[in-house]
Amino acid sequence: MIAMSREEFELAVGDALDSVPAELMDLLDNVAFFVEDEPPADQPDDLLGIYDGMALTERDSGWGTFNLPDRIVLFRGPLTRMCDSREELLDEIEITVVHEIAHHFGIDDAHLHDLGWG
Protein backbone atom coordinates (compact mmCIF):
# COMPACT_ATOMS: atom_id res chain seq x y z
CA MET A 1 0.00 0.00 0.00
CA ILE A 2 1.21 3.48 -0.87
CA ALA A 3 0.22 6.45 1.26
CA MET A 4 -0.96 9.35 -0.87
CA SER A 5 -3.15 12.18 0.37
CA ARG A 6 -6.33 12.99 -1.47
CA GLU A 7 -4.77 16.23 -2.74
CA GLU A 8 -1.71 14.39 -4.09
CA PHE A 9 -3.97 11.77 -5.66
CA GLU A 10 -6.11 14.41 -7.36
CA LEU A 11 -2.95 16.05 -8.73
CA ALA A 12 -1.79 12.65 -10.03
CA VAL A 13 -5.16 12.17 -11.76
CA GLY A 14 -4.75 15.63 -13.29
CA ASP A 15 -1.29 14.67 -14.54
CA ALA A 16 -2.71 11.46 -16.02
CA LEU A 17 -5.39 13.46 -17.81
CA ASP A 18 -2.72 15.84 -19.11
CA SER A 19 -0.86 12.86 -20.57
CA VAL A 20 -3.85 11.85 -22.71
CA PRO A 21 -3.35 13.21 -26.24
CA ALA A 22 -5.24 16.48 -26.78
CA GLU A 23 -6.84 15.07 -29.93
CA LEU A 24 -8.47 12.36 -27.83
CA MET A 25 -9.50 14.69 -25.00
CA ASP A 26 -11.15 16.97 -27.58
CA LEU A 27 -13.42 14.09 -28.56
CA LEU A 28 -14.83 13.66 -25.04
CA ASP A 29 -18.40 14.90 -24.90
CA ASN A 30 -19.95 16.06 -21.63
CA VAL A 31 -17.70 14.12 -19.23
CA ALA A 32 -16.72 15.09 -15.69
CA PHE A 33 -13.89 13.45 -13.72
CA PHE A 34 -14.05 12.75 -9.99
CA VAL A 35 -12.00 11.15 -7.24
CA GLU A 36 -13.65 9.24 -4.43
CA ASP A 37 -11.97 7.39 -1.61
CA GLU A 38 -13.84 4.09 -2.00
CA PRO A 39 -16.26 2.47 -4.44
CA PRO A 40 -19.97 2.47 -3.54
CA ALA A 41 -21.15 -0.37 -1.30
CA ASP A 42 -22.87 -2.10 -4.23
CA GLN A 43 -19.58 -2.37 -6.16
CA PRO A 44 -16.51 -4.58 -5.56
CA ASP A 45 -14.18 -3.06 -2.97
CA ASP A 46 -11.22 -3.46 -5.34
CA LEU A 47 -12.83 -1.42 -8.15
CA LEU A 48 -10.25 1.08 -9.44
CA GLY A 49 -12.53 3.30 -11.49
CA ILE A 50 -15.91 3.48 -13.14
CA TYR A 51 -17.51 5.10 -16.14
CA ASP A 52 -21.07 6.16 -15.43
CA GLY A 53 -22.78 7.42 -18.54
CA MET A 54 -23.84 6.63 -22.06
CA ALA A 55 -21.04 5.77 -24.45
CA LEU A 56 -20.76 7.85 -27.60
CA THR A 57 -21.55 4.74 -29.64
CA GLU A 58 -24.95 4.43 -27.93
CA ARG A 59 -26.12 8.04 -28.17
CA ASP A 60 -28.75 9.10 -30.64
CA SER A 61 -29.89 12.48 -31.93
CA GLY A 62 -32.10 13.03 -28.87
CA TRP A 63 -29.24 12.66 -26.43
CA GLY A 64 -27.95 15.73 -24.67
CA THR A 65 -30.98 17.92 -24.21
CA PHE A 66 -31.53 17.10 -20.54
CA ASN A 67 -28.63 14.77 -19.79
CA LEU A 68 -26.24 15.31 -16.92
CA PRO A 69 -22.55 14.88 -17.72
CA ASP A 70 -21.14 11.38 -17.86
CA ARG A 71 -18.95 10.66 -14.84
CA ILE A 72 -15.57 9.02 -14.65
CA VAL A 73 -14.60 8.24 -11.07
CA LEU A 74 -11.25 6.98 -9.81
CA PHE A 75 -11.15 5.32 -6.40
CA ARG A 76 -8.15 6.30 -4.31
CA GLY A 77 -8.38 3.49 -1.73
CA PRO A 78 -8.24 0.49 -4.07
CA LEU A 79 -5.56 2.09 -6.25
CA THR A 80 -3.28 2.92 -3.32
CA ARG A 81 -3.81 -0.54 -1.76
CA MET A 82 -2.89 -2.46 -4.90
CA CYS A 83 0.44 -0.71 -5.51
CA ASP A 84 3.83 -1.27 -3.91
CA SER A 85 5.55 1.92 -5.09
CA ARG A 86 4.68 5.47 -5.99
CA GLU A 87 5.77 4.83 -9.58
CA GLU A 88 3.46 1.83 -9.84
CA LEU A 89 0.59 3.90 -8.40
CA LEU A 90 1.13 6.70 -10.92
CA ASP A 91 1.16 4.12 -13.73
CA GLU A 92 -2.05 2.51 -12.46
CA ILE A 93 -3.76 5.90 -12.22
CA GLU A 94 -2.85 6.60 -15.84
CA ILE A 95 -4.02 3.15 -16.96
CA THR A 96 -7.31 3.59 -15.09
CA VAL A 97 -7.90 7.04 -16.64
CA VAL A 98 -7.33 5.65 -20.16
CA HIS A 99 -9.46 2.57 -19.39
CA GLU A 100 -12.45 4.64 -18.25
CA ILE A 101 -12.11 7.14 -21.13
CA ALA A 102 -12.18 4.17 -23.50
CA HIS A 103 -15.56 3.15 -22.07
CA HIS A 104 -16.85 6.62 -23.02
CA PHE A 105 -15.91 5.76 -26.60
CA GLY A 106 -17.74 2.43 -26.40
CA ILE A 107 -14.75 0.13 -25.94
CA ASP A 108 -15.62 -2.80 -23.66
CA ASP A 109 -13.46 -4.50 -21.03
CA ALA A 110 -12.62 -7.50 -23.22
CA HIS A 111 -11.24 -5.31 -26.00
CA LEU A 112 -9.36 -3.15 -23.47
CA HIS A 113 -7.72 -6.28 -22.04
CA ASP A 114 -6.76 -7.35 -25.56
CA LEU A 115 -5.17 -3.93 -26.08
CA GLY A 116 -3.25 -4.13 -22.79
CA TRP A 117 -5.36 -1.53 -20.94
CA GLY A 118 -7.32 -3.98 -18.81
GIWO-V192251 format. One record per pair of residues at least 12 apart in sequence whose C-alpha atoms are under 10 Angstrom apart, sorted by sequence separation. I is the first residue (numbers start at 1). J is the second residue. D is the distance in whole Angstrom. If there is no record, write none. Layout:
i,j,d
I,J,D
I,J,D
//
This chain:
i,j,d
80,92,9
100,112,10
36,49,9
54,67,10
76,89,10
79,92,7
80,93,9
99,112,7
35,49,9
53,67,9
79,93,7
98,112,10
99,113,9
34,49,10
53,68,9
54,69,9
55,70,9
102,117,9
17,33,9
34,50,10
53,69,8
54,70,7
52,69,9
53,70,4
54,71,10
76,93,9
79,96,9
99,116,10
100,117,10
33,51,9
52,70,6
53,71,6
75,93,9
99,117,6
14,33,9
51,70,7
52,71,5
53,72,8
74,93,8
98,117,7
99,118,7
13,33,9
31,51,10
32,52,10
51,71,6
52,72,6
97,117,10
98,118,10
13,34,9
31,52,9
50,71,8
51,72,5
52,73,8
75,96,10
95,116,9
96,117,8
13,35,8
31,53,8
50,72,6
51,73,7
74,96,7
95,117,6
96,118,8
30,53,10
49,72,7
50,73,5
51,74,9
73,96,10
74,97,8
94,117,10
95,118,8
10,34,9
49,73,5
50,74,7
72,96,10
73,97,9
10,35,7
48,73,9
49,74,4
50,75,8
72,97,8
92,117,10
9,35,8
10,36,10
29,55,10
48,74,6
49,75,6
74,100,9
29,56,8
47,74,9
48,75,5
49,76,9
73,100,8
7,35,10
9,37,10
28,56,9
47,75,7
48,76,8
72,100,6
6,35,8
27,56,10
46,75,9
47,76,10
48,77,8
49,78,9
71,100,9
72,101,8
6,36,9
45,75,10
47,77,9
48,78,6
49,79,9
71,101,10
6,37,8
46,77,8
47,78,6
48,79,6
72,103,9
45,77,9
46,78,5
47,79,8
48,80,9
72,104,9
45,78,7
46,79,8
71,104,9
30,64,9
39,73,9
44,78,10
48,82,9
70,104,8
29,64,10
39,74,9
40,75,10
46,81,9
32,68,10
33,69,10
37,73,10
38,74,9
39,75,6
46,82,8
30,67,9
31,68,9
32,69,6
33,70,9
34,71,7
35,72,9
36,73,7
37,74,8
38,75,5
39,76,9
30,68,8
31,69,5
32,70,6
33,71,6
34,72,6
35,73,5
36,74,6
37,75,5
38,76,7
39,77,8
30,69,5
31,70,5
32,71,5
33,72,5
34,73,5
35,74,5
36,75,5
37,76,5
38,77,5
39,78,8
29,69,8
30,70,6
31,71,6
32,72,6
33,73,6
34,74,6
35,75,6
36,76,6
37,77,5
38,78,7
29,70,8
30,71,9
31,72,7
32,73,9
33,74,8
34,75,9
35,76,7
36,77,8
37,78,8
38,79,10
28,70,10
37,79,10
37,80,10
48,92,9
49,93,9
48,93,9
50,96,9
51,97,10
55,101,10
57,103,10
58,104,10
48,95,10
49,96,6
50,97,9
55,102,9
56,103,9
57,104,8
58,105,9
48,96,7
49,97,8
51,99,9
52,100,9
55,103,7
56,104,6
57,105,6
58,106,8
48,97,10
50,99,9
51,100,5
54,103,9
55,104,5
56,105,5
57,106,6
49,99,9
50,100,6
51,101,8
53,103,9
54,104,7
55,105,6
56,106,6
57,107,9
49,100,7
50,101,10
51,102,9
52,103,9
53,104,7
54,105,9
55,106,5
56,107,10
48,100,10
51,103,7
52,104,9
54,106,9
55,107,9
50,103,9
51,104,7
13,74,8
13,76,10
10,74,9
33,97,9
9,74,10
9,75,10
10,76,9
9,76,7
33,101,10
6,76,7
9,79,10
31,101,9
5,76,9
6,77,10
9,80,9
4,76,9
4,77,9
28,101,8
31,104,8
3,77,10
16,90,8
20,94,9
28,102,10
2,77,10
5,80,10
15,90,9
16,91,9
19,94,8
29,104,9
1,77,9
4,80,7
16,92,10
17,93,10
18,94,10
25,101,9
28,104,8
29,105,10
1,78,9
2,79,9
3,80,7
12,89,9
13,90,8
16,93,7
17,94,8
20,97,9
24,101,9
27,104,10
28,105,8
1,79,9
2,80,5
3,81,9
12,90,7
15,93,9
16,94,5
19,97,10
20,98,8
24,102,10
27,105,9
1,80,6
2,81,6
12,91,10
14,93,10
15,94,8
16,95,8
19,98,10
1,81,4
2,82,8
3,83,10
9,89,9
13,93,6
14,94,10
16,96,9
17,97,7
1,82,6
2,83,6
3,84,10
9,90,9
12,93,7
13,94,7
16,97,7
17,98,8
20,101,10
1,83,6
2,84,6
3,85,9
4,86,9
12,94,8
16,98,8
1,84,6
2,85,6
3,86,9
13,96,9
14,97,10
1,85,8
2,86,6
9,93,9
13,97,8
17,101,10
1,86,9
2,87,10
4,89,9
2,88,9
3,89,10
2,89,8
1,89,9
//
